[in-house]
Amino acid sequence: MNTFTRTHPAALLIAGLLALAGTGAQANGGTLKIQVNGMVCAFCAQGIEKRLTKMPETGPLYINLAQKVVAVEPKAGRRIDVDKVRAEITDAGYDVVKVETVAQTVAAIRAEMKARK
């Protein structure tokens, strides 16, 4: 890196804008949408919610018992380790059937699932 790119205000502005562009859900790995077997009651959902919200990288969370889905977003600027989330759910006594990363937010997943009722 030359002196111009380290000190010129325009170069600093561009670098800052590029850094901001990388802070969306996609840059952070997106929202995890997890299919979970064995989750049959509100107590089950509460146990999973408690474990996942204790993780420092997890943000908004949604659990749908009827469709056996857990959706969790990373906190801003963080990435969620899929293996850690899978381990938390498995250690709680449930089977993780499928994990996918989606571009939707937890709020969008919640709205979509409520519309399916």
N, CA, C and O atoms as a Tinker XYZ file with bonds, in Angstrom:
   468  protein
     1  N      0.847000   -1.166000    0.000000    73     2
     2  CA     0.000000    0.000000    0.000000    64     1     3
     3  C      0.895000    1.232000    0.000000    63     2     4     5
     4  O      1.814000    1.342000    0.811000    81     3
     5  N      0.620000    2.151000   -0.910000    73     3     6
     6  CA     1.444000    3.359000   -0.972000    64     5     7
     7  C      0.921000    4.438000   -0.026000    63     6     8     9
     8  O     -0.136000    4.283000    0.585000    81     7
     9  N      1.673000    5.532000    0.087000    73     7    10
    10  CA     1.327000    6.608000    1.009000    64     9    11
    11  C     -0.021000    7.232000    0.663000    63    10    12    13
    12  O     -0.783000    7.597000    1.558000    81    11
    13  N     -0.319000    7.358000   -0.634000    73    11    14
    14  CA    -1.583000    7.955000   -1.061000    64    13    15
    15  C     -2.769000    7.161000   -0.514000    63    14    16    17
    16  O     -3.683000    7.747000    0.066000    81    15
    17  N     -2.769000    5.849000   -0.685000    73    15    18
    18  CA    -3.918000    5.049000   -0.273000    64    17    19
    19  C     -4.050000    4.967000    1.244000    63    18    20    21
    20  O     -5.140000    4.695000    1.748000    81    19
    21  N     -2.982000    5.193000    1.970000    73    19    22
    22  CA    -3.066000    5.156000    3.430000    64    21    23
    23  C     -3.530000    6.479000    4.021000    63    22    24    25
    24  O     -4.095000    6.496000    5.115000    81    23
    25  N     -3.303000    7.593000    3.317000    73    23    26
    26  CA    -3.556000    8.895000    3.922000    64    25    27
    27  C     -4.566000    9.766000    3.185000    63    26    28    29
    28  O     -5.099000   10.697000    3.788000    81    27
    29  N     -4.845000    9.518000    1.951000    73    27    30
    30  CA    -5.742000   10.379000    1.187000    64    29    31
    31  C     -7.186000   10.185000    1.660000    63    30    32    33
    32  O     -7.651000    9.052000    1.782000    81    31
    33  N     -7.906000   11.304000    1.930000    73    31    34
    34  CA    -9.284000   11.200000    2.422000    64    33    35
    35  C    -10.207000   10.397000    1.509000    63    34    36    37
    36  O    -11.054000    9.645000    1.991000    81    35
    37  N    -10.050000   10.549000    0.201000    73    35    38
    38  CA   -10.904000    9.790000   -0.721000    64    37    39
    39  C    -10.637000    8.300000   -0.603000    63    38    40    41
    40  O    -11.567000    7.495000   -0.631000    81    39
    41  N     -9.379000    7.933000   -0.472000    73    39    42
    42  CA    -9.026000    6.525000   -0.334000    64    41    43
    43  C     -9.568000    5.965000    0.980000    63    42    44    45
    44  O    -10.026000    4.824000    1.034000    81    43
    45  N     -9.512000    6.773000    2.034000    73    43    46
    46  CA   -10.047000    6.337000    3.330000    64    45    47
    47  C    -11.565000    6.187000    3.263000    63    46    48    49
    48  O    -12.125000    5.255000    3.841000    81    47
    49  N    -12.228000    7.100000    2.561000    73    47    50
    50  CA   -13.666000    7.028000    2.401000    64    49    51
    51  C    -14.065000    5.761000    1.655000    63    50    52    53
    52  O    -14.980000    5.050000    2.069000    81    51
    53  N    -13.375000    5.485000    0.557000    73    51    54
    54  CA   -13.661000    4.284000   -0.229000    64    53    55
    55  C    -13.434000    3.033000    0.609000    63    54    56    57
    56  O    -14.245000    2.108000    0.570000    81    55
    57  N    -12.349000    2.994000    1.358000    73    55    58
    58  CA   -12.065000    1.838000    2.214000    64    57    59
    59  C    -13.169000    1.653000    3.250000    63    58    60    61
    60  O    -13.575000    0.527000    3.535000    81    59
    61  N    -13.655000    2.767000    3.815000    73    59    62
    62  CA   -14.736000    2.694000    4.798000    64    61    63
    63  C    -16.027000    2.200000    4.189000    63    62    64    65
    64  O    -16.731000    1.390000    4.793000    81    63
    65  N    -16.351000    2.683000    2.985000    73    63    66
    66  CA   -17.557000    2.227000    2.303000    64    65    67
    67  C    -17.481000    0.750000    1.958000    63    66    68    69
    68  O    -18.473000    0.031000    2.080000    81    67
    69  N    -16.321000    0.294000    1.531000    73    67    70
    70  CA   -16.150000   -1.126000    1.235000    64    69    71
    71  C    -16.317000   -1.966000    2.495000    63    70    72    73
    72  O    -16.895000   -3.051000    2.440000    81    71
    73  N    -15.829000   -1.490000    3.605000    73    71    74
    74  CA   -15.976000   -2.216000    4.873000    64    73    75
    75  C    -17.442000   -2.284000    5.275000    63    74    76    77
    76  O    -17.905000   -3.325000    5.743000    81    75
    77  N    -18.191000   -1.175000    5.099000    73    75    78
    78  CA   -19.609000   -1.174000    5.429000    64    77    79
    79  C    -20.400000   -2.111000    4.537000    63    78    80    81
    80  O    -21.351000   -2.748000    4.990000    81    79
    81  N    -20.020000   -2.198000    3.281000    73    79    82
    82  CA   -20.726000   -3.065000    2.341000    64    81    83
    83  C    -20.634000   -4.523000    2.758000    63    82    84    85
    84  O    -21.504000   -5.321000    2.407000    81    83
    85  N    -19.614000   -4.877000    3.486000    73    83    86
    86  CA   -19.431000   -6.259000    3.899000    64    85    87
    87  C    -20.084000   -6.616000    5.211000    63    86    88    89
    88  O    -19.816000   -7.692000    5.746000    81    87
    89  N    -20.951000   -5.740000    5.768000    73    87    90
    90  CA   -21.530000   -6.034000    7.073000    64    89    91
    91  C    -22.949000   -6.588000    7.015000    63    90    92    93
    92  O    -23.595000   -6.699000    8.057000    81    91
    93  N    -23.452000   -6.937000    5.843000    73    91    94
    94  CA   -24.797000   -7.491000    5.748000    64    93    95
    95  C    -24.839000   -8.954000    6.136000    63    94    96    97
    96  O    -23.813000   -9.557000    6.451000    81    95
    97  N    -26.052000   -9.527000    6.110000    73    95    98
    98  CA   -26.248000  -10.918000    6.514000    64    97    99
    99  C    -25.417000  -11.879000    5.660000    63    98   100   101
   100  O    -24.885000  -12.862000    6.176000    81    99
   101  N    -25.304000  -11.603000    4.367000    73    99   102
   102  CA   -24.530000  -12.483000    3.501000    64   101   103
   103  C    -23.066000  -12.520000    3.916000    63   102   104   105
   104  O    -22.464000  -13.593000    3.945000    81   103
   105  N    -22.486000  -11.382000    4.235000    73   103   106
   106  CA   -21.081000  -11.339000    4.630000    64   105   107
   107  C    -20.856000  -12.065000    5.938000    63   106   108   109
   108  O    -19.758000  -12.551000    6.211000    81   107
   109  N    -21.904000  -12.137000    6.748000    73   107   110
   110  CA   -21.795000  -12.805000    8.032000    64   109   111
   111  C    -22.269000  -14.250000    7.968000    63   110   112   113
   112  O    -22.462000  -14.881000    9.007000    81   111
   113  N    -22.457000  -14.772000    6.789000    73   111   114
   114  CA   -22.878000  -16.151000    6.644000    64   113   115
   115  C    -24.380000  -16.307000    6.498000    63   114   116   117
   116  O    -24.853000  -17.412000    6.230000    81   115
   117  N    -25.138000  -15.244000    6.665000    73   115   118
   118  CA   -26.579000  -15.318000    6.502000    64   117   119
   119  C    -27.266000  -15.939000    7.704000    63   118   120   121
   120  O    -26.638000  -16.231000    8.722000    81   119
   121  N    -28.557000  -16.131000    7.566000    73   119   122
   122  CA   -29.383000  -16.725000    8.617000    64   121   123
   123  C    -29.328000  -18.235000    8.490000    63   122   124   125
   124  O    -29.413000  -18.778000    7.389000    81   123
   125  N    -29.187000  -18.911000    9.626000    73   123   126
   126  CA   -29.238000  -20.366000    9.622000    64   125   127
   127  C    -30.686000  -20.797000    9.791000    63   126   128   129
   128  O    -31.381000  -20.331000   10.694000    81   127
   129  N    -31.132000  -21.684000    8.922000    73   127   130
   130  CA   -32.464000  -22.268000    9.011000    64   129   131
   131  C    -32.239000  -23.760000    9.251000    63   130   132   133
   132  O    -31.683000  -24.463000    8.408000    81   131
   133  N    -32.683000  -24.228000   10.421000    73   131   134
   134  CA   -32.336000  -25.566000   10.884000    64   133   135
   135  C    -33.598000  -26.394000   11.086000    63   134   136   137
   136  O    -34.531000  -25.962000   11.764000    81   135
   137  N    -33.622000  -27.582000   10.496000    73   135   138
   138  CA   -34.720000  -28.525000   10.681000    64   137   139
   139  C    -34.348000  -29.416000   11.863000    63   138   140   141
   140  O    -33.288000  -30.043000   11.862000    81   139
   141  N    -35.225000  -29.474000   12.878000    73   139   142
   142  CA   -34.928000  -30.183000   14.123000    64   141   143
   143  C    -36.009000  -31.217000   14.420000    63   142   144   145
   144  O    -37.191000  -30.877000   14.478000    81   143
   145  N    -35.619000  -32.462000   14.608000    73   143   146
   146  CA   -36.561000  -33.512000   15.026000    64   145   147
   147  C    -36.520000  -33.664000   16.534000    63   146   148   149
   148  O    -35.483000  -33.460000   17.166000    81   147
   149  N    -37.669000  -34.026000   17.106000    73   147   150
   150  CA   -37.753000  -34.256000   18.539000    64   149   151
   151  C    -38.255000  -33.054000   19.308000    63   150   152   153
   152  O    -38.525000  -33.157000   20.505000    81   151
   153  N    -38.382000  -31.936000   18.660000    73   151   154
   154  CA   -38.865000  -30.704000   19.279000    64   153   155
   155  C    -40.395000  -30.728000   19.184000    63   154   156   157
   156  O    -40.956000  -30.493000   18.114000    81   155
   157  N    -41.070000  -31.014000   20.313000    73   155   158
   158  CA   -42.511000  -31.236000   20.260000    64   157   159
   159  C    -43.343000  -30.313000   21.146000    63   158   160   161
   160  O    -44.569000  -30.293000   21.034000    81   159
   161  N    -42.696000  -29.551000   22.021000    73   159   162
   162  CA   -43.473000  -28.715000   22.947000    64   161   163
   163  C    -42.758000  -27.385000   23.204000    63   162   164   165
   164  O    -41.614000  -27.183000   22.795000    81   163
   165  N    -43.460000  -26.497000   23.885000    73   163   166
   166  CA   -42.888000  -25.188000   24.195000    64   165   167
   167  C    -41.652000  -25.310000   25.080000    63   166   168   169
   168  O    -40.727000  -24.505000   24.966000    81   167
   169  N    -41.631000  -26.310000   25.959000    73   167   170
   170  CA   -40.462000  -26.525000   26.815000    64   169   171
   171  C    -39.244000  -26.886000   25.969000    63   170   172   173
   172  O    -38.136000  -26.430000   26.251000    81   171
   173  N    -39.443000  -27.700000   24.937000    73   171   174
   174  CA   -38.357000  -28.059000   24.009000    64   173   175
   175  C    -37.804000  -26.797000   23.340000    63   174   176   177
   176  O    -36.595000  -26.567000   23.311000    81   175
   177  N    -38.715000  -25.996000   22.809000    73   175   178
   178  CA   -38.318000  -24.767000   22.113000    64   177   179
   179  C    -37.586000  -23.824000   23.060000    63   178   180   181
   180  O    -36.597000  -23.197000   22.682000    81   179
   181  N    -38.074000  -23.729000   24.286000    73   179   182
   182  CA   -37.449000  -22.843000   25.270000    64   181   183
   183  C    -36.032000  -23.298000   25.591000    63   182   184   185
   184  O    -35.138000  -22.466000   25.750000    81   183
   185  N    -35.815000  -24.608000   25.690000    73   183   186
   186  CA   -34.475000  -25.132000   25.967000    64   185   187
   187  C    -33.492000  -24.798000   24.853000    63   186   188   189
   188  O    -32.356000  -24.402000   25.112000    81   187
   189  N    -33.939000  -24.960000   23.621000    73   187   190
   190  CA   -33.084000  -24.640000   22.473000    64   189   191
   191  C    -32.827000  -23.139000   22.427000    63   190   192   193
   192  O    -31.695000  -22.706000   22.209000    81   191
   193  N    -33.874000  -22.345000   22.631000    73   191   194
   194  CA   -33.729000  -20.891000   22.618000    64   193   195
   195  C    -32.723000  -20.429000   23.677000    63   194   196   197
   196  O    -31.877000  -19.575000   23.409000    81   195
   197  N    -32.820000  -20.988000   24.852000    73   195   198
   198  CA   -31.925000  -20.608000   25.949000    64   197   199
   199  C    -30.465000  -20.890000   25.592000    63   198   200   201
   200  O    -29.586000  -20.064000   25.840000    81   199
   201  N    -30.220000  -22.053000   25.014000    73   199   202
   202  CA   -28.850000  -22.428000   24.641000    64   201   203
   203  C    -28.299000  -21.529000   23.536000    63   202   204   205
   204  O    -27.155000  -21.081000   23.608000    81   203
   205  N    -29.111000  -21.270000   22.521000    73   203   206
   206  CA   -28.628000  -20.489000   21.381000    64   205   207
   207  C    -28.456000  -19.011000   21.715000    63   206   208   209
   208  O    -27.540000  -18.367000   21.201000    81   207
   209  N    -29.319000  -18.464000   22.564000    73   207   210
   210  CA   -29.181000  -17.050000   22.901000    64   209   211
   211  C    -27.982000  -16.784000   23.810000    63   210   212   213
   212  O    -27.533000  -15.644000   23.925000    81   211
   213  N    -27.468000  -17.820000   24.449000    73   211   214
   214  CA   -26.267000  -17.658000   25.275000    64   213   215
   215  C    -25.001000  -17.555000   24.428000    63   214   216   217
   216  O    -23.967000  -17.098000   24.915000    81   215
   217  N    -25.073000  -17.972000   23.178000    73   215   218
   218  CA   -23.913000  -17.914000   22.299000    64   217   219
   219  C    -23.641000  -16.455000   21.931000    63   218   220   221
   220  O    -24.565000  -15.739000   21.548000    81   219
   221  N    -22.388000  -16.003000   22.040000    73   219   222
   222  CA   -22.093000  -14.585000   21.801000    64   221   223
   223  C    -22.314000  -14.119000   20.365000    63   222   224   225
   224  O    -22.472000  -12.922000   20.128000    81   223
   225  N    -22.329000  -15.029000   19.418000    73   223   226
   226  CA   -22.467000  -14.630000   18.018000    64   225   227
   227  C    -23.901000  -14.642000   17.500000    63   226   228   229
   228  O    -24.153000  -14.189000   16.384000    81   227
   229  N    -24.854000  -15.158000   18.298000    73   227   230
   230  CA   -26.220000  -15.267000   17.804000    64   229   231
   231  C    -27.042000  -14.037000   18.126000    63   230   232   233
   232  O    -26.936000  -13.449000   19.203000    81   231
   233  N    -27.869000  -13.666000   17.151000    73   231   234
   234  CA   -28.756000  -12.518000   17.297000    64   233   235
   235  C    -30.196000  -12.977000   17.330000    63   234   236   237
   236  O    -30.548000  -13.861000   18.110000    81   235
   237  N    -31.043000  -12.381000   16.482000    73   235   238
   238  CA   -32.457000  -12.737000   16.461000    64   237   239
   239  C    -32.674000  -14.230000   16.210000    63   238   240   241
   240  O    -31.940000  -14.864000   15.451000    81   239
   241  N    -33.694000  -14.767000   16.863000    73   239   242
   242  CA   -33.963000  -16.202000   16.826000    64   241   243
   243  C    -35.461000  -16.428000   16.687000    63   242   244   245
   244  O    -36.259000  -15.675000   17.245000    81   243
   245  N    -35.842000  -17.455000   15.950000    73   243   246
   246  CA   -37.253000  -17.829000   15.803000    64   245   247
   247  C    -37.349000  -19.338000   15.794000    63   246   248   249
   248  O    -36.571000  -20.020000   15.128000    81   247
   249  N    -38.320000  -19.858000   16.546000    73   247   250
   250  CA   -38.543000  -21.301000   16.571000    64   249   251
   251  C    -39.999000  -21.558000   16.221000    63   250   252   253
   252  O    -40.903000  -20.963000   16.807000    81   251
   253  N    -40.219000  -22.453000   15.260000    73   251   254
   254  CA   -41.562000  -22.848000   14.855000    64   253   255
   255  C    -41.720000  -24.329000   15.180000    63   254   256   257
   256  O    -41.152000  -25.187000   14.505000    81   255
   257  N    -42.504000  -24.621000   16.227000    73   255   258
   258  CA   -42.707000  -26.010000   16.658000    64   257   259
   259  C    -43.425000  -26.845000   15.608000    63   258   260   261
   260  O    -43.041000  -27.984000   15.345000    81   259
   261  N    -44.462000  -26.281000   15.010000    73   259   262
   262  CA   -45.266000  -27.025000   14.049000    64   261   263
   263  C    -44.442000  -27.501000   12.860000    63   262   264   265
   264  O    -44.632000  -28.615000   12.371000    81   263
   265  N    -43.527000  -26.654000   12.397000    73   263   266
   266  CA   -42.716000  -27.017000   11.238000    64   265   267
   267  C    -41.325000  -27.510000   11.630000    63   266   268   269
   268  O    -40.506000  -27.841000   10.773000    81   267
   269  N    -41.071000  -27.553000   12.948000    73   267   270
   270  CA   -39.795000  -28.040000   13.491000    64   269   271
   271  C    -38.589000  -27.291000   12.910000    63   270   272   273
   272  O    -37.599000  -27.889000   12.487000    81   271
   273  N    -38.716000  -25.961000   12.908000    73   271   274
   274  CA   -37.677000  -25.109000   12.340000    64   273   275
   275  C    -37.132000  -24.160000   13.399000    63   274   276   277
   276  O    -37.880000  -23.579000   14.185000    81   275
   277  N    -35.817000  -24.020000   13.397000    73   275   278
   278  CA   -35.132000  -23.018000   14.210000    64   277   279
   279  C    -34.403000  -22.108000   13.226000    63   278   280   281
   280  O    -33.659000  -22.587000   12.370000    81   279
   281  N    -34.611000  -20.814000   13.343000    73   279   282
   282  CA   -33.917000  -19.845000   12.492000    64   281   283
   283  C    -33.150000  -18.901000   13.404000    63   282   284   285
   284  O    -33.691000  -18.393000   14.387000    81   283
   285  N    -31.893000  -18.673000   13.071000    73   283   286
   286  CA   -31.062000  -17.786000   13.893000    64   285   287
   287  C    -30.156000  -16.952000   13.000000    63   286   288   289
   288  O    -29.526000  -17.458000   12.072000    81   287
   289  N    -30.108000  -15.651000   13.307000    73   287   290
   290  CA   -29.245000  -14.707000   12.583000    64   289   291
   291  C    -28.005000  -14.425000   13.412000    63   290   292   293
   292  O    -28.038000  -14.493000   14.641000    81   291
   293  N    -26.921000  -14.109000   12.738000    73   291   294
   294  CA   -25.733000  -13.669000   13.493000    64   293   295
   295  C    -25.911000  -12.227000   13.963000    63   294   296   297
   296  O    -26.643000  -11.451000   13.348000    81   295
   297  N    -25.245000  -11.882000   15.042000    73   295   298
   298  CA   -25.188000  -10.484000   15.458000    64   297   299
   299  C    -24.402000   -9.722000   14.399000    63   298   300   301
   300  O    -23.607000  -10.313000   13.669000    81   299
   301  N    -24.618000   -8.431000   14.314000    73   299   302
   302  CA   -23.923000   -7.593000   13.340000    64   301   303
   303  C    -22.415000   -7.770000   13.463000    63   302   304   305
   304  O    -21.851000   -7.694000   14.554000    81   303
   305  N    -21.781000   -8.005000   12.331000    73   303   306
   306  CA   -20.330000   -8.157000   12.298000    64   305   307
   307  C    -19.822000   -9.509000   12.773000    63   306   308   309
   308  O    -18.613000   -9.697000   12.903000    81   307
   309  N    -20.715000  -10.452000   13.033000    73   307   310
   310  CA   -20.318000  -11.771000   13.538000    64   309   311
   311  C    -20.688000  -12.854000   12.539000    63   310   312   313
   312  O    -21.495000  -12.643000   11.634000    81   311
   313  N    -20.090000  -13.997000   12.722000    73   311   314
   314  CA   -20.431000  -15.197000   11.951000    64   313   315
   315  C    -20.869000  -16.263000   12.934000    63   314   316   317
   316  O    -20.359000  -16.335000   14.052000    81   315
   317  N    -21.807000  -17.083000   12.523000    73   315   318
   318  CA   -22.259000  -18.181000   13.367000    64   317   319
   319  C    -21.558000  -19.453000   12.906000    63   318   320   321
   320  O    -21.563000  -19.784000   11.721000    81   319
   321  N    -20.967000  -20.145000   13.839000    73   319   322
   322  CA   -20.325000  -21.428000   13.567000    64   321   323
   323  C    -21.417000  -22.503000   13.536000    63   322   324   325
   324  O    -22.005000  -22.827000   14.567000    81   323
   325  N    -21.679000  -23.044000   12.362000    73   323   326
   326  CA   -22.738000  -24.032000   12.176000    64   325   327
   327  C    -22.518000  -25.244000   13.079000    63   326   328   329
   328  O    -23.470000  -25.770000   13.655000    81   327
   329  N    -21.287000  -25.681000   13.204000    73   327   330
   330  CA   -20.996000  -26.856000   14.032000    64   329   331
   331  C    -21.317000  -26.601000   15.502000    63   330   332   333
   332  O    -21.783000  -27.505000   16.196000    81   331
   333  N    -21.075000  -25.380000   15.986000    73   331   334
   334  CA   -21.395000  -25.045000   17.374000    64   333   335
   335  C    -22.905000  -25.044000   17.599000    63   334   336   337
   336  O    -23.389000  -25.547000   18.612000    81   335
   337  N    -23.640000  -24.478000   16.650000    73   335   338
   338  CA   -25.101000  -24.451000   16.761000    64   337   339
   339  C    -25.642000  -25.875000   16.720000    63   338   340   341
   340  O    -26.499000  -26.241000   17.524000    81   339
   341  N    -25.147000  -26.667000   15.793000    73   339   342
   342  CA   -25.573000  -28.067000   15.690000    64   341   343
   343  C    -25.290000  -28.797000   17.007000    63   342   344   345
   344  O    -26.134000  -29.555000   17.485000    81   343
   345  N    -24.114000  -28.575000   17.593000    73   343   346
   346  CA   -23.736000  -29.229000   18.847000    64   345   347
   347  C    -24.655000  -28.798000   19.996000    63   346   348   349
   348  O    -25.049000  -29.625000   20.818000    81   347
   349  N    -24.992000  -27.516000   20.053000    73   347   350
   350  CA   -25.889000  -27.032000   21.116000    64   349   351
   351  C    -27.253000  -27.712000   21.032000    63   350   352   353
   352  O    -27.812000  -28.119000   22.050000    81   351
   353  N    -27.780000  -27.834000   19.834000    73   351   354
   354  CA   -29.099000  -28.446000   19.651000    64   353   355
   355  C    -29.029000  -29.943000   19.943000    63   354   356   357
   356  O    -29.918000  -30.498000   20.589000    81   355
   357  N    -27.981000  -30.587000   19.468000    73   355   358
   358  CA   -27.797000  -32.024000   19.703000    64   357   359
   359  C    -27.581000  -32.312000   21.185000    63   358   360   361
   360  O    -28.147000  -33.264000   21.722000    81   359
   361  N    -26.769000  -31.497000   21.843000    73   359   362
   362  CA   -26.523000  -31.666000   23.283000    64   361   363
   363  C    -27.784000  -31.458000   24.110000    63   362   364   365
   364  O    -27.904000  -31.990000   25.214000    81   363
   365  N    -28.723000  -30.686000   23.576000    73   363   366
   366  CA   -29.997000  -30.475000   24.265000    64   365   367
   367  C    -30.923000  -31.683000   24.095000    63   366   368   369
   368  O    -31.973000  -31.755000   24.733000    81   367
   369  N    -30.535000  -32.629000   23.236000    73   367   370
   370  CA   -31.307000  -33.864000   23.066000    64   369   371
   371  C    -32.138000  -33.951000   21.807000    63   370   372   373
   372  O    -33.050000  -34.775000   21.725000    81   371
   373  N    -31.843000  -33.120000   20.827000    73   371   374
   374  CA   -32.637000  -33.101000   19.599000    64   373   375
   375  C    -31.769000  -33.472000   18.402000    63   374   376   377
   376  O    -30.545000  -33.353000   18.444000    81   375
   377  N    -32.426000  -33.924000   17.334000    73   375   378
   378  CA   -31.714000  -34.312000   16.124000    64   377   379
   379  C    -31.769000  -33.182000   15.102000    63   378   380   381
   380  O    -32.843000  -32.692000   14.755000    81   379
   381  N    -30.593000  -32.777000   14.627000    73   379   382
   382  CA   -30.515000  -31.778000   13.569000    64   381   383
   383  C    -30.567000  -32.537000   12.248000    63   382   384   385
   384  O    -29.658000  -33.299000   11.917000    81   383
   385  N    -31.639000  -32.316000   11.503000    73   383   386
   386  CA   -31.856000  -33.026000   10.248000    64   385   387
   387  C    -31.192000  -32.300000    9.079000    63   386   388   389
   388  O    -30.582000  -32.921000    8.209000    81   387
   389  N    -31.323000  -30.978000    9.077000    73   387   390
   390  CA   -30.826000  -30.194000    7.947000    64   389   391
   391  C    -30.473000  -28.792000    8.426000    63   390   392   393
   392  O    -31.189000  -28.207000    9.238000    81   391
   393  N    -29.365000  -28.257000    7.919000    73   391   394
   394  CA   -28.974000  -26.880000    8.196000    64   393   395
   395  C    -28.705000  -26.210000    6.855000    63   394   396   397
   396  O    -27.944000  -26.720000    6.031000    81   395
   397  N    -29.334000  -25.072000    6.651000    73   395   398
   398  CA   -29.064000  -24.320000    5.433000    64   397   399
   399  C    -28.881000  -22.849000    5.777000    63   398   400   401
   400  O    -29.471000  -22.342000    6.731000    81   399
   401  N    -28.072000  -22.188000    5.003000    73   399   402
   402  CA   -27.873000  -20.753000    5.154000    64   401   403
   403  C    -28.750000  -20.071000    4.120000    63   402   404   405
   404  O    -28.671000  -20.361000    2.926000    81   403
   405  N    -29.592000  -19.153000    4.601000    73   403   406
   406  CA   -30.522000  -18.459000    3.716000    64   405   407
   407  C    -30.291000  -16.954000    3.809000    63   406   408   409
   408  O    -29.745000  -16.461000    4.797000    81   407
   409  N    -30.704000  -16.241000    2.791000    73   407   410
   410  CA   -30.515000  -14.793000    2.754000    64   409   411
   411  C    -31.600000  -14.053000    3.530000    63   410   412   413
   412  O    -31.445000  -12.869000    3.828000    81   411
   413  N    -32.690000  -14.731000    3.860000    73   411   414
   414  CA   -33.789000  -14.111000    4.587000    64   413   415
   415  C    -33.389000  -13.763000    6.020000    63   414   416   417
   416  O    -32.507000  -14.391000    6.605000    81   415
   417  N    -34.044000  -12.766000    6.561000    73   415   418
   418  CA   -33.874000  -12.455000    7.976000    64   417   419
   419  C    -34.788000  -13.363000    8.790000    63   418   420   421
   420  O    -35.679000  -14.010000    8.239000    81   419
   421  N    -34.567000  -13.410000   10.088000    73   419   422
   422  CA   -35.439000  -14.175000   10.976000    64   421   423
   423  C    -36.866000  -13.622000   10.894000    63   422   424   425
   424  O    -37.827000  -14.391000   10.889000    81   423
   425  N    -37.007000  -12.306000   10.831000    73   423   426
   426  CA   -38.334000  -11.686000   10.735000    64   425   427
   427  C    -39.060000  -12.135000    9.469000    63   426   428   429
   428  O    -40.263000  -12.394000    9.507000    81   427
   429  N    -38.355000  -12.228000    8.364000    73   427   430
   430  CA   -38.960000  -12.664000    7.102000    64   429   431
   431  C    -39.366000  -14.139000    7.175000    63   430   432   433
   432  O    -40.420000  -14.518000    6.664000    81   431
   433  N    -38.545000  -14.960000    7.799000    73   431   434
   434  CA   -38.870000  -16.384000    7.961000    64   433   435
   435  C    -40.109000  -16.528000    8.844000    63   434   436   437
   436  O    -41.008000  -17.312000    8.540000    81   435
   437  N    -40.149000  -15.765000    9.943000    73   435   438
   438  CA   -41.306000  -15.786000   10.848000    64   437   439
   439  C    -42.580000  -15.422000   10.088000    63   438   440   441
   440  O    -43.592000  -16.113000   10.207000    81   439
   441  N    -42.534000  -14.335000    9.303000    73   439   442
   442  CA   -43.705000  -13.883000    8.549000    64   441   443
   443  C    -44.145000  -14.934000    7.525000    63   442   444   445
   444  O    -45.337000  -15.192000    7.359000    81   443
   445  N    -43.182000  -15.525000    6.853000    73   443   446
   446  CA   -43.480000  -16.562000    5.849000    64   445   447
   447  C    -44.151000  -17.757000    6.502000    63   446   448   449
   448  O    -45.133000  -18.278000    5.972000    81   447
   449  N    -43.638000  -18.200000    7.644000    73   447   450
   450  CA   -44.208000  -19.377000    8.304000    64   449   451
   451  C    -45.588000  -19.093000    8.893000    63   450   452   453
   452  O    -46.453000  -19.968000    8.897000    81   451
   453  N    -45.795000  -17.880000    9.386000    73   451   454
   454  CA   -47.121000  -17.527000    9.908000    64   453   455
   455  C    -48.148000  -17.461000    8.785000    63   454   456   457
   456  O    -49.322000  -17.762000    8.998000    81   455
   457  N    -47.714000  -17.070000    7.595000    73   455   458
   458  CA   -48.613000  -16.994000    6.444000    64   457   459
   459  C    -49.031000  -18.380000    5.975000    63   458   460   461
   460  O    -50.086000  -18.522000    5.356000    81   459
   461  N    -48.238000  -19.396000    6.249000    73   459   462
   462  CA   -48.531000  -20.768000    5.826000    64   461   463
   463  C    -49.631000  -21.430000    6.644000    63   462   464   465
   464  O    -50.202000  -22.430000    6.211000    81   463
   465  N    -49.935000  -20.889000    7.818000    73   463   466
   466  CA   -50.919000  -21.524000    8.718000    64   465   467
   467  C    -52.256000  -21.688000    8.101000    63   466   468
   468  O    -53.172000  -22.204000    8.742000    81   467
